[in-house]
Amino acid sequence: MQRSTKSIFAQLVQLMGGKIEFQNLVNKYQSDKGTKGLTTWGQFIAMLFCQLTGAGSLRE
């Protein structure tokens, strides 16, 4: 039997409601309308990761 483990980051995202609840809000407020690059979810995950790792910017 193989045991699967989730990273602490994945567990934190799951505690925050995960992608489904977030996507419901994105659809409600149409925040992805007209995006050409990063989606709202992608930007949120990138910014959350940078915040937790203490990065000074997204480019570091």
PDB file of N, H, CA, C and O in Angstrom:
ATOM      1  N   MET A   1       0.834  -1.172   0.000  1.00  0.00           N
ATOM      2  CA  MET A   1       0.000   0.000   0.000  1.00  0.00           C
ATOM      3  C   MET A   1       0.887   1.247   0.000  1.00  0.00           C
ATOM      4  O   MET A   1       1.793   1.385   0.822  1.00  0.00           O
ATOM      5  N   GLN A   2       0.605   2.140  -0.932  1.00  0.00           N
ATOM      6  H   GLN A   2      -0.131   2.027  -1.600  1.00  0.00           H
ATOM      7  CA  GLN A   2       1.384   3.363  -1.028  1.00  0.00           C
ATOM      8  C   GLN A   2       0.701   4.474  -0.245  1.00  0.00           C
ATOM      9  O   GLN A   2      -0.502   4.700  -0.381  1.00  0.00           O
ATOM     10  N   ARG A   3       1.471   5.151   0.563  1.00  0.00           N
ATOM     11  H   ARG A   3       2.447   4.967   0.674  1.00  0.00           H
ATOM     12  CA  ARG A   3       0.937   6.248   1.361  1.00  0.00           C
ATOM     13  C   ARG A   3       1.213   7.564   0.660  1.00  0.00           C
ATOM     14  O   ARG A   3       2.353   7.833   0.280  1.00  0.00           O
ATOM     15  N   SER A   4       0.198   8.380   0.482  1.00  0.00           N
ATOM     16  H   SER A   4      -0.728   8.161   0.791  1.00  0.00           H
ATOM     17  CA  SER A   4       0.422   9.671  -0.159  1.00  0.00           C
ATOM     18  C   SER A   4       0.471  10.761   0.901  1.00  0.00           C
ATOM     19  O   SER A   4      -0.250  10.714   1.897  1.00  0.00           O
ATOM     20  N   THR A   5       1.322  11.727   0.670  1.00  0.00           N
ATOM     21  H   THR A   5       1.908  11.765  -0.139  1.00  0.00           H
ATOM     22  CA  THR A   5       1.437  12.839   1.603  1.00  0.00           C
ATOM     23  C   THR A   5       1.257  14.143   0.833  1.00  0.00           C
ATOM     24  O   THR A   5       1.644  14.252  -0.330  1.00  0.00           O
ATOM     25  N   LYS A   6       0.674  15.109   1.489  1.00  0.00           N
ATOM     26  H   LYS A   6       0.360  15.021   2.434  1.00  0.00           H
ATOM     27  CA  LYS A   6       0.501  16.435   0.905  1.00  0.00           C
ATOM     28  C   LYS A   6       1.492  17.385   1.561  1.00  0.00           C
ATOM     29  O   LYS A   6       1.793  17.275   2.750  1.00  0.00           O
ATOM     30  N   SER A   7       1.988  18.316   0.762  1.00  0.00           N
ATOM     31  H   SER A   7       1.743  18.406  -0.203  1.00  0.00           H
ATOM     32  CA  SER A   7       2.889  19.313   1.323  1.00  0.00           C
ATOM     33  C   SER A   7       2.107  20.222   2.267  1.00  0.00           C
ATOM     34  O   SER A   7       0.880  20.296   2.208  1.00  0.00           O
ATOM     35  N   ILE A   8       2.829  20.900   3.122  1.00  0.00           N
ATOM     36  H   ILE A   8       3.826  20.840   3.170  1.00  0.00           H
ATOM     37  CA  ILE A   8       2.171  21.824   4.047  1.00  0.00           C
ATOM     38  C   ILE A   8       1.490  22.940   3.261  1.00  0.00           C
ATOM     39  O   ILE A   8       0.414  23.404   3.639  1.00  0.00           O
ATOM     40  N   PHE A   9       2.113  23.365   2.176  1.00  0.00           N
ATOM     41  H   PHE A   9       2.987  22.988   1.869  1.00  0.00           H
ATOM     42  CA  PHE A   9       1.510  24.397   1.335  1.00  0.00           C
ATOM     43  C   PHE A   9       0.178  23.912   0.762  1.00  0.00           C
ATOM     44  O   PHE A   9      -0.803  24.656   0.778  1.00  0.00           O
ATOM     45  N   ALA A  10       0.130  22.692   0.261  1.00  0.00           N
ATOM     46  H   ALA A  10       0.927  22.088   0.248  1.00  0.00           H
ATOM     47  CA  ALA A  10      -1.114  22.124  -0.285  1.00  0.00           C
ATOM     48  C   ALA A  10      -2.177  21.993   0.794  1.00  0.00           C
ATOM     49  O   ALA A  10      -3.358  22.225   0.534  1.00  0.00           O
ATOM     50  N   GLN A  11      -1.771  21.626   1.991  1.00  0.00           N
ATOM     51  H   GLN A  11      -0.812  21.438   2.202  1.00  0.00           H
ATOM     52  CA  GLN A  11      -2.719  21.517   3.097  1.00  0.00           C
ATOM     53  C   GLN A  11      -3.279  22.887   3.478  1.00  0.00           C
ATOM     54  O   GLN A  11      -4.463  23.018   3.790  1.00  0.00           O
ATOM     55  N   LEU A  12      -2.420  23.902   3.450  1.00  0.00           N
ATOM     56  H   LEU A  12      -1.458  23.796   3.197  1.00  0.00           H
ATOM     57  CA  LEU A  12      -2.861  25.259   3.759  1.00  0.00           C
ATOM     58  C   LEU A  12      -3.881  25.754   2.729  1.00  0.00           C
ATOM     59  O   LEU A  12      -4.904  26.335   3.093  1.00  0.00           O
ATOM     60  N   VAL A  13      -3.603  25.524   1.459  1.00  0.00           N
ATOM     61  H   VAL A  13      -2.773  25.052   1.164  1.00  0.00           H
ATOM     62  CA  VAL A  13      -4.537  25.919   0.402  1.00  0.00           C
ATOM     63  C   VAL A  13      -5.862  25.186   0.571  1.00  0.00           C
ATOM     64  O   VAL A  13      -6.929  25.769   0.373  1.00  0.00           O
ATOM     65  N   GLN A  14      -5.795  23.931   0.930  1.00  0.00           N
ATOM     66  H   GLN A  14      -4.928  23.458   1.090  1.00  0.00           H
ATOM     67  CA  GLN A  14      -7.013  23.153   1.141  1.00  0.00           C
ATOM     68  C   GLN A  14      -7.825  23.706   2.319  1.00  0.00           C
ATOM     69  O   GLN A  14      -9.053  23.756   2.254  1.00  0.00           O
ATOM     70  N   LEU A  15      -7.150  24.118   3.387  1.00  0.00           N
ATOM     71  H   LEU A  15      -6.152  24.078   3.440  1.00  0.00           H
ATOM     72  CA  LEU A  15      -7.833  24.701   4.538  1.00  0.00           C
ATOM     73  C   LEU A  15      -8.526  26.011   4.188  1.00  0.00           C
ATOM     74  O   LEU A  15      -9.526  26.372   4.807  1.00  0.00           O
ATOM     75  N   MET A  16      -7.998  26.719   3.203  1.00  0.00           N
ATOM     76  H   MET A  16      -7.185  26.425   2.700  1.00  0.00           H
ATOM     77  CA  MET A  16      -8.571  27.998   2.790  1.00  0.00           C
ATOM     78  C   MET A  16      -9.760  27.797   1.853  1.00  0.00           C
ATOM     79  O   MET A  16     -10.304  28.776   1.342  1.00  0.00           O
ATOM     80  N   GLY A  17     -10.164  26.584   1.620  1.00  0.00           N
ATOM     81  H   GLY A  17      -9.722  25.789   2.035  1.00  0.00           H
ATOM     82  CA  GLY A  17     -11.326  26.319   0.774  1.00  0.00           C
ATOM     83  C   GLY A  17     -10.956  25.680  -0.545  1.00  0.00           C
ATOM     84  O   GLY A  17     -11.831  25.203  -1.268  1.00  0.00           O
ATOM     85  N   GLY A  18      -9.684  25.661  -0.868  1.00  0.00           N
ATOM     86  H   GLY A  18      -8.973  26.047  -0.281  1.00  0.00           H
ATOM     87  CA  GLY A  18      -9.254  25.018  -2.108  1.00  0.00           C
ATOM     88  C   GLY A  18      -9.667  25.796  -3.342  1.00  0.00           C
ATOM     89  O   GLY A  18     -10.166  26.918  -3.254  1.00  0.00           O
ATOM     90  N   LYS A  19      -9.455  25.192  -4.473  1.00  0.00           N
ATOM     91  H   LYS A  19      -9.050  24.280  -4.545  1.00  0.00           H
ATOM     92  CA  LYS A  19      -9.673  25.876  -5.743  1.00  0.00           C
ATOM     93  C   LYS A  19     -11.152  26.007  -6.100  1.00  0.00           C
ATOM     94  O   LYS A  19     -11.531  26.973  -6.761  1.00  0.00           O
ATOM     95  N   ILE A  20     -11.978  25.086  -5.692  1.00  0.00           N
ATOM     96  H   ILE A  20     -11.670  24.301  -5.155  1.00  0.00           H
ATOM     97  CA  ILE A  20     -13.391  25.106  -6.097  1.00  0.00           C
ATOM     98  C   ILE A  20     -14.108  26.335  -5.539  1.00  0.00           C
ATOM     99  O   ILE A  20     -14.784  27.048  -6.280  1.00  0.00           O
ATOM    100  N   GLU A  21     -13.963  26.582  -4.245  1.00  0.00           N
ATOM    101  H   GLU A  21     -13.413  26.003  -3.643  1.00  0.00           H
ATOM    102  CA  GLU A  21     -14.603  27.751  -3.649  1.00  0.00           C
ATOM    103  C   GLU A  21     -14.039  29.039  -4.233  1.00  0.00           C
ATOM    104  O   GLU A  21     -14.779  29.988  -4.491  1.00  0.00           O
ATOM    105  N   PHE A  22     -12.729  29.066  -4.440  1.00  0.00           N
ATOM    106  H   PHE A  22     -12.128  28.295  -4.230  1.00  0.00           H
ATOM    107  CA  PHE A  22     -12.077  30.232  -5.033  1.00  0.00           C
ATOM    108  C   PHE A  22     -12.620  30.473  -6.444  1.00  0.00           C
ATOM    109  O   PHE A  22     -12.906  31.610  -6.818  1.00  0.00           O
ATOM    110  N   GLN A  23     -12.759  29.406  -7.217  1.00  0.00           N
ATOM    111  H   GLN A  23     -12.526  28.482  -6.913  1.00  0.00           H
ATOM    112  CA  GLN A  23     -13.254  29.523  -8.587  1.00  0.00           C
ATOM    113  C   GLN A  23     -14.694  30.031  -8.609  1.00  0.00           C
ATOM    114  O   GLN A  23     -15.071  30.771  -9.517  1.00  0.00           O
ATOM    115  N   ASN A  24     -15.493  29.649  -7.635  1.00  0.00           N
ATOM    116  H   ASN A  24     -15.187  29.047  -6.897  1.00  0.00           H
ATOM    117  CA  ASN A  24     -16.858  30.168  -7.538  1.00  0.00           C
ATOM    118  C   ASN A  24     -16.855  31.691  -7.390  1.00  0.00           C
ATOM    119  O   ASN A  24     -17.673  32.378  -8.000  1.00  0.00           O
ATOM    120  N   LEU A  25     -15.934  32.213  -6.580  1.00  0.00           N
ATOM    121  H   LEU A  25     -15.270  31.654  -6.084  1.00  0.00           H
ATOM    122  CA  LEU A  25     -15.827  33.669  -6.414  1.00  0.00           C
ATOM    123  C   LEU A  25     -15.306  34.334  -7.683  1.00  0.00           C
ATOM    124  O   LEU A  25     -15.772  35.409  -8.059  1.00  0.00           O
ATOM    125  N   VAL A  26     -14.347  33.701  -8.338  1.00  0.00           N
ATOM    126  H   VAL A  26     -13.969  32.827  -8.032  1.00  0.00           H
ATOM    127  CA  VAL A  26     -13.823  34.230  -9.608  1.00  0.00           C
ATOM    128  C   VAL A  26     -14.949  34.339 -10.626  1.00  0.00           C
ATOM    129  O   VAL A  26     -15.060  35.346 -11.325  1.00  0.00           O
ATOM    130  N   ASN A  27     -15.781  33.311 -10.712  1.00  0.00           N
ATOM    131  H   ASN A  27     -15.691  32.493 -10.145  1.00  0.00           H
ATOM    132  CA  ASN A  27     -16.904  33.327 -11.653  1.00  0.00           C
ATOM    133  C   ASN A  27     -17.935  34.393 -11.265  1.00  0.00           C
ATOM    134  O   ASN A  27     -18.471  35.090 -12.126  1.00  0.00           O
ATOM    135  N   LYS A  28     -18.203  34.511  -9.974  1.00  0.00           N
ATOM    136  H   LYS A  28     -17.768  33.945  -9.274  1.00  0.00           H
ATOM    137  CA  LYS A  28     -19.199  35.472  -9.502  1.00  0.00           C
ATOM    138  C   LYS A  28     -18.797  36.907  -9.847  1.00  0.00           C
ATOM    139  O   LYS A  28     -19.625  37.697 -10.300  1.00  0.00           O
ATOM    140  N   TYR A  29     -17.520  37.237  -9.631  1.00  0.00           N
ATOM    141  H   TYR A  29     -16.848  36.595  -9.264  1.00  0.00           H
ATOM    142  CA  TYR A  29     -17.051  38.602  -9.847  1.00  0.00           C
ATOM    143  C   TYR A  29     -16.344  38.793 -11.189  1.00  0.00           C
ATOM    144  O   TYR A  29     -15.856  39.885 -11.478  1.00  0.00           O
ATOM    145  N   GLN A  30     -16.285  37.747 -12.006  1.00  0.00           N
ATOM    146  H   GLN A  30     -16.681  36.859 -11.771  1.00  0.00           H
ATOM    147  CA  GLN A  30     -15.691  37.772 -13.350  1.00  0.00           C
ATOM    148  C   GLN A  30     -14.274  38.345 -13.337  1.00  0.00           C
ATOM    149  O   GLN A  30     -13.918  39.142 -14.205  1.00  0.00           O
ATOM    150  N   SER A  31     -13.475  37.946 -12.367  1.00  0.00           N
ATOM    151  H   SER A  31     -13.764  37.298 -11.662  1.00  0.00           H
ATOM    152  CA  SER A  31     -12.129  38.499 -12.239  1.00  0.00           C
ATOM    153  C   SER A  31     -11.148  37.954 -13.279  1.00  0.00           C
ATOM    154  O   SER A  31     -10.080  38.535 -13.471  1.00  0.00           O
ATOM    155  N   ASP A  32     -11.483  36.865 -13.946  1.00  0.00           N
ATOM    156  H   ASP A  32     -12.351  36.393 -13.791  1.00  0.00           H
ATOM    157  CA  ASP A  32     -10.612  36.348 -15.004  1.00  0.00           C
ATOM    158  C   ASP A  32     -10.998  36.875 -16.390  1.00  0.00           C
ATOM    159  O   ASP A  32     -10.369  36.525 -17.389  1.00  0.00           O
ATOM    160  N   LYS A  33     -12.015  37.701 -16.442  1.00  0.00           N
ATOM    161  H   LYS A  33     -12.525  37.985 -15.631  1.00  0.00           H
ATOM    162  CA  LYS A  33     -12.487  38.218 -17.724  1.00  0.00           C
ATOM    163  C   LYS A  33     -11.391  39.070 -18.372  1.00  0.00           C
ATOM    164  O   LYS A  33     -10.925  40.053 -17.795  1.00  0.00           O
ATOM    165  N   GLY A  34     -10.997  38.675 -19.565  1.00  0.00           N
ATOM    166  H   GLY A  34     -11.376  37.876 -20.034  1.00  0.00           H
ATOM    167  CA  GLY A  34     -10.000  39.433 -20.315  1.00  0.00           C
ATOM    168  C   GLY A  34      -8.554  39.172 -19.927  1.00  0.00           C
ATOM    169  O   GLY A  34      -7.662  39.870 -20.409  1.00  0.00           O
ATOM    170  N   THR A  35      -8.294  38.195 -19.077  1.00  0.00           N
ATOM    171  H   THR A  35      -9.019  37.628 -18.685  1.00  0.00           H
ATOM    172  CA  THR A  35      -6.906  37.909 -18.707  1.00  0.00           C
ATOM    173  C   THR A  35      -6.187  37.244 -19.871  1.00  0.00           C
ATOM    174  O   THR A  35      -6.756  36.431 -20.600  1.00  0.00           O
ATOM    175  N   LYS A  36      -4.925  37.611 -20.023  1.00  0.00           N
ATOM    176  H   LYS A  36      -4.463  38.271 -19.431  1.00  0.00           H
ATOM    177  CA  LYS A  36      -4.125  37.047 -21.106  1.00  0.00           C
ATOM    178  C   LYS A  36      -2.988  36.180 -20.575  1.00  0.00           C
ATOM    179  O   LYS A  36      -2.454  35.336 -21.295  1.00  0.00           O
ATOM    180  N   GLY A  37      -2.632  36.387 -19.344  1.00  0.00           N
ATOM    181  H   GLY A  37      -3.066  37.073 -18.759  1.00  0.00           H
ATOM    182  CA  GLY A  37      -1.525  35.643 -18.766  1.00  0.00           C
ATOM    183  C   GLY A  37      -1.963  34.777 -17.613  1.00  0.00           C
ATOM    184  O   GLY A  37      -2.667  33.782 -17.780  1.00  0.00           O
ATOM    185  N   LEU A  38      -1.529  35.182 -16.445  1.00  0.00           N
ATOM    186  H   LEU A  38      -0.957  35.991 -16.309  1.00  0.00           H
ATOM    187  CA  LEU A  38      -1.821  34.434 -15.227  1.00  0.00           C
ATOM    188  C   LEU A  38      -3.297  34.557 -14.857  1.00  0.00           C
ATOM    189  O   LEU A  38      -3.876  35.642 -14.916  1.00  0.00           O
ATOM    190  N   THR A  39      -3.892  33.440 -14.479  1.00  0.00           N
ATOM    191  H   THR A  39      -3.422  32.559 -14.430  1.00  0.00           H
ATOM    192  CA  THR A  39      -5.276  33.472 -14.006  1.00  0.00           C
ATOM    193  C   THR A  39      -5.290  34.022 -12.580  1.00  0.00           C
ATOM    194  O   THR A  39      -4.242  34.160 -11.948  1.00  0.00           O
ATOM    195  N   THR A  40      -6.467  34.330 -12.090  1.00  0.00           N
ATOM    196  H   THR A  40      -7.318  34.218 -12.603  1.00  0.00           H
ATOM    197  CA  THR A  40      -6.601  34.817 -10.714  1.00  0.00           C
ATOM    198  C   THR A  40      -6.087  33.774  -9.731  1.00  0.00           C
ATOM    199  O   THR A  40      -5.413  34.110  -8.757  1.00  0.00           O
ATOM    200  N   TRP A  41      -6.408  32.504  -9.988  1.00  0.00           N
ATOM    201  H   TRP A  41      -6.956  32.231 -10.779  1.00  0.00           H
ATOM    202  CA  TRP A  41      -5.938  31.419  -9.126  1.00  0.00           C
ATOM    203  C   TRP A  41      -4.411  31.323  -9.156  1.00  0.00           C
ATOM    204  O   TRP A  41      -3.776  31.191  -8.110  1.00  0.00           O
ATOM    205  N   GLY A  42      -3.830  31.388 -10.338  1.00  0.00           N
ATOM    206  H   GLY A  42      -4.346  31.495 -11.188  1.00  0.00           H
ATOM    207  CA  GLY A  42      -2.382  31.311 -10.471  1.00  0.00           C
ATOM    208  C   GLY A  42      -1.678  32.443  -9.742  1.00  0.00           C
ATOM    209  O   GLY A  42      -0.667  32.228  -9.074  1.00  0.00           O
ATOM    210  N   GLN A  43      -2.212  33.643  -9.872  1.00  0.00           N
ATOM    211  H   GLN A  43      -3.033  33.817 -10.416  1.00  0.00           H
ATOM    212  CA  GLN A  43      -1.625  34.790  -9.184  1.00  0.00           C
ATOM    213  C   GLN A  43      -1.773  34.654  -7.675  1.00  0.00           C
ATOM    214  O   GLN A  43      -0.841  34.957  -6.931  1.00  0.00           O
ATOM    215  N   PHE A  44      -2.928  34.205  -7.220  1.00  0.00           N
ATOM    216  H   PHE A  44      -3.686  33.959  -7.824  1.00  0.00           H
ATOM    217  CA  PHE A  44      -3.142  34.012  -5.787  1.00  0.00           C
ATOM    218  C   PHE A  44      -2.136  33.012  -5.210  1.00  0.00           C
ATOM    219  O   PHE A  44      -1.538  33.258  -4.163  1.00  0.00           O
ATOM    220  N   ILE A  45      -1.956  31.887  -5.899  1.00  0.00           N
ATOM    221  H   ILE A  45      -2.442  31.687  -6.750  1.00  0.00           H
ATOM    222  CA  ILE A  45      -1.017  30.863  -5.418  1.00  0.00           C
ATOM    223  C   ILE A  45       0.413  31.390  -5.417  1.00  0.00           C
ATOM    224  O   ILE A  45       1.162  31.152  -4.470  1.00  0.00           O
ATOM    225  N   ALA A  46       0.795  32.104  -6.470  1.00  0.00           N
ATOM    226  H   ALA A  46       0.186  32.298  -7.240  1.00  0.00           H
ATOM    227  CA  ALA A  46       2.145  32.670  -6.537  1.00  0.00           C
ATOM    228  C   ALA A  46       2.372  33.670  -5.406  1.00  0.00           C
ATOM    229  O   ALA A  46       3.416  33.646  -4.753  1.00  0.00           O
ATOM    230  N   MET A  47       1.402  34.543  -5.175  1.00  0.00           N
ATOM    231  H   MET A  47       0.554  34.563  -5.705  1.00  0.00           H
ATOM    232  CA  MET A  47       1.550  35.549  -4.119  1.00  0.00           C
ATOM    233  C   MET A  47       1.531  34.919  -2.732  1.00  0.00           C
ATOM    234  O   MET A  47       2.261  35.360  -1.845  1.00  0.00           O
ATOM    235  N   LEU A  48       0.706  33.898  -2.535  1.00  0.00           N
ATOM    236  H   LEU A  48       0.112  33.541  -3.256  1.00  0.00           H
ATOM    237  CA  LEU A  48       0.675  33.200  -1.252  1.00  0.00           C
ATOM    238  C   LEU A  48       2.012  32.519  -0.978  1.00  0.00           C
ATOM    239  O   LEU A  48       2.539  32.598   0.132  1.00  0.00           O
ATOM    240  N   PHE A  49       2.557  31.853  -1.988  1.00  0.00           N
ATOM    241  H   PHE A  49       2.130  31.789  -2.890  1.00  0.00           H
ATOM    242  CA  PHE A  49       3.843  31.175  -1.826  1.00  0.00           C
ATOM    243  C   PHE A  49       4.947  32.189  -1.502  1.00  0.00           C
ATOM    244  O   PHE A  49       5.771  31.952  -0.618  1.00  0.00           O
ATOM    245  N   CYS A  50       4.959  33.318  -2.221  1.00  0.00           N
ATOM    246  H   CYS A  50       4.290  33.511  -2.938  1.00  0.00           H
ATOM    247  CA  CYS A  50       5.974  34.346  -1.962  1.00  0.00           C
ATOM    248  C   CYS A  50       5.836  34.919  -0.557  1.00  0.00           C
ATOM    249  O   CYS A  50       6.835  35.169   0.117  1.00  0.00           O
ATOM    250  N   GLN A  51       4.609  35.123  -0.122  1.00  0.00           N
ATOM    251  H   GLN A  51       3.797  34.920  -0.670  1.00  0.00           H
ATOM    252  CA  GLN A  51       4.374  35.652   1.218  1.00  0.00           C
ATOM    253  C   GLN A  51       4.895  34.681   2.276  1.00  0.00           C
ATOM    254  O   GLN A  51       5.534  35.095   3.243  1.00  0.00           O
ATOM    255  N   LEU A  52       4.622  33.401   2.092  1.00  0.00           N
ATOM    256  H   LEU A  52       4.102  33.065   1.307  1.00  0.00           H
ATOM    257  CA  LEU A  52       5.026  32.405   3.082  1.00  0.00           C
ATOM    258  C   LEU A  52       6.531  32.159   3.089  1.00  0.00           C
ATOM    259  O   LEU A  52       7.092  31.793   4.122  1.00  0.00           O
ATOM    260  N   THR A  53       7.192  32.354   1.945  1.00  0.00           N
ATOM    261  H   THR A  53       6.736  32.651   1.106  1.00  0.00           H
ATOM    262  CA  THR A  53       8.634  32.131   1.885  1.00  0.00           C
ATOM    263  C   THR A  53       9.436  33.388   2.153  1.00  0.00           C
ATOM    264  O   THR A  53      10.664  33.342   2.226  1.00  0.00           O
ATOM    265  N   GLY A  54       8.742  34.521   2.301  1.00  0.00           N
ATOM    266  H   GLY A  54       7.744  34.558   2.242  1.00  0.00           H
ATOM    267  CA  GLY A  54       9.440  35.773   2.619  1.00  0.00           C
ATOM    268  C   GLY A  54      10.099  36.421   1.422  1.00  0.00           C
ATOM    269  O   GLY A  54      11.034  37.204   1.590  1.00  0.00           O
ATOM    270  N   ALA A  55       9.644  36.123   0.227  1.00  0.00           N
ATOM    271  H   ALA A  55       8.885  35.487   0.091  1.00  0.00           H
ATOM    272  CA  ALA A  55      10.223  36.728  -0.974  1.00  0.00           C
ATOM    273  C   ALA A  55       9.877  38.217  -1.019  1.00  0.00           C
ATOM    274  O   ALA A  55       8.811  38.632  -0.563  1.00  0.00           O
ATOM    275  N   GLY A  56      10.786  39.007  -1.571  1.00  0.00           N
ATOM    276  H   GLY A  56      11.652  38.669  -1.941  1.00  0.00           H
ATOM    277  CA  GLY A  56      10.556  40.443  -1.686  1.00  0.00           C
ATOM    278  C   GLY A  56       9.681  40.802  -2.862  1.00  0.00           C
ATOM    279  O   GLY A  56       9.030  41.846  -2.862  1.00  0.00           O
ATOM    280  N   SER A  57       9.661  39.932  -3.878  1.00  0.00           N
ATOM    281  H   SER A  57      10.191  39.084  -3.878  1.00  0.00           H
ATOM    282  CA  SER A  57       8.829  40.168  -5.055  1.00  0.00           C
ATOM    283  C   SER A  57       8.600  38.840  -5.770  1.00  0.00           C
ATOM    284  O   SER A  57       9.183  37.819  -5.405  1.00  0.00           O
ATOM    285  N   LEU A  58       7.747  38.865  -6.789  1.00  0.00           N
ATOM    286  H   LEU A  58       7.274  39.695  -7.085  1.00  0.00           H
ATOM    287  CA  LEU A  58       7.503  37.652  -7.553  1.00  0.00           C
ATOM    288  C   LEU A  58       8.683  37.284  -8.438  1.00  0.00           C
ATOM    289  O   LEU A  58       8.778  36.145  -8.895  1.00  0.00           O
ATOM    290  N   ARG A  59       9.576  38.221  -8.686  1.00  0.00           N
ATOM    291  H   ARG A  59       9.499  39.146  -8.315  1.00  0.00           H
ATOM    292  CA  ARG A  59      10.726  37.976  -9.569  1.00  0.00           C
ATOM    293  C   ARG A  59      11.939  37.418  -8.857  1.00  0.00           C
ATOM    294  O   ARG A  59      12.891  37.004  -9.518  1.00  0.00           O
ATOM    295  N   GLU A  60      11.941  37.392  -7.560  1.00  0.00           N
ATOM    296  H   GLU A  60      11.167  37.729  -7.024  1.00  0.00           H
ATOM    297  CA  GLU A  60      13.117  36.903  -6.815  1.00  0.00           C
ATOM    298  C   GLU A  60      13.307  35.426  -6.988  1.00  0.00           C
ATOM    299  O   GLU A  60      14.245  34.855  -6.432  1.00  0.00           O
TER     300      GLU A  60
END
